Amino acid sequence: MRTTLSLDDDILFAVKERARRENRTAGQVLSDLARQALTNPEPASDSTEVPGCHGFEPLPHRGEAVSNALIDRLREDEPA
């Protein structure tokens, strides 16, 4: 069935990229994604975990956060 939808640019890009990787049409990919979301809705999460962005999961926290002060300190300690 043909229809017209208004999609956010980032969604359209992601769907087209996935369709290209899977050698399918954007309509097939979007239909499958919508079907999955509508038949298997995930419960709302109470987690404060930051979701992945553009296919990349955030790295776990390891010690001190990177700041300009830390970078300056590392530069000062670096041999010339």
Long-range contacts (C-beta under 8 A, 24 or more apart in sequence): none
